Amino acid sequence: MRNLLTSLLIIFLCACGADETNVGSAKTGKPVEDWHLSIQLPDTVLPVQLHMKADGSEAWFVNGAEKVMVPEVSKDGDLWRLHFSTFNNTVMLKQQDRRLLGTLTVVRRGYEQVMEVSGEPYSGFRFHQDPVAERDFTGRWEVLFTDDDGKESIAIGEFDQQGGQVTGTFLTPLGDYRYLQGDVEGDTMYLSTFDGAHAFVFSARMLADGTLEGDFWSGTRWHERWVASKNFDAKLPDAYSLTYLKEGYEKLEFSFPDLDGKPVSLLDESYSEKVVLVTLSGTWCPNCADEMEFLSNYFRENRQRGLEVVTLLYERVDTFEAAVQLGRALRAKHGIEYELLIAGTSEKDVASESLPMLNRVIAYPTIIFIDRNATVRRIHTGFSGPGTGRYYSDFMAEFTRFMDELLGEEPAH
């Protein structure tokens, strides 16, 4: 189905394309390399900045301080293919004079989300050309999301407004919403991000009492309402209290195949008397990618101290071969030198069955800290990545302190 959609798109785009291959300004003759993309969601539009080298050598998306490199960029005439190999998502774009037309295809387990995309030369704005802000959204907000079925979830919003421009993120018990960028027009804030996996748009109006009411859209299928009140003391549940071993268990046990199909277990000699970090993850998960970038660097710097890392991949594909392909792309992207194992599918109920000693699998990512005696010492649910600023710094500091403690211990004999 996906190949058919892609083929139809190419036929359509080529049929309505322009003759120019290296499209630029009629006035300057220079090719356009910076674009303002609009991704059409069901009830809103997601704006994002895209940079594409005119020669097709590279491309990236911009969300505030974040630059998201596209791993695979190809150009055939004036047809672009931007493929995120680890997420298995693709942007197809056709240049037509000073305009782009195309689609974003986001692959989910068992279905695809296809969104129309258009683009104009970038003019330095996200949502509004010259936003006039009447309210200040800067600060820490206690947030309640409610989905269309009435299910509620909590979060903390952190926003920094400079004039009409605003950046920020939402922190939740399961992770963060990464880098959000937008602006404030009148009494309403608009934020968005596209990082190859997430396609998020948030809006919120500030009411007379200073509270917020808004909407959150994700891809083609997800919508939530949200409300917020400013609260500098707002806190989330302790990330070390959510996932734990069931009563009677002290150790983590499993056997899953690596990317070559060889079974790997914590009982293997290579893990004996080592400090081991076991992470629950997935190639489709940007928060997991943030964690992998951090852990990959930490592992290279500390493996000689007796450290091992094992990542259990829970994927959104149906075959082992497809999961392996995604795992290898992930390894190459982050320079991962530790074990990646194919543990199963990403449905949390199914994942929980694969690790019956845990109360349940709550979030991707999750880190399980195991000492030199193979005893589980801590479990950290979720991950506050670099988009969360000081929360990321605080996590790194506490992580490093506790790892120094574990790595400094001697095994019992």
Buried (B, 14 or more C-beta within 10 A) or exposed (E): EEEEBBEEBBEBBEEEBEEBBBBBEEEEEEBBBEBBBBBBBEEBBBBBBBBBEBEBEEBBBBBBEBEBEBBEBEBEEBBBBBBBBBBBBBBBBBBBBBBBBBBBBBBBEEEBBBBEBBBEBBEEBBBBEEBEBEBEBBBBBBBBBBEEEEEEBBBBBBBBBEEBBBBBBBBBBBBBBBBBBBBBBBBBBBBBBBBBBBBBBBBBBBEEEEBBEBBBBBBBEBBBEBBBEBBEEBEBEEBBEBBBBEEEBEEBEBEBBBBEEEEBEBEEEEBEBBBBBBBBBBBBBBBBBBBBBBBBEBBEEBBEEBBBBBBBBBBBBEEEEBBBBBBBBBBEBBEBEBBBBBBBBBEBEEBBEBBEBBBBBBBBBBBBBBBBBBEBBBBBBBBBBBBBBEBBEEBBEEBEEBBEEBBEEEEEE
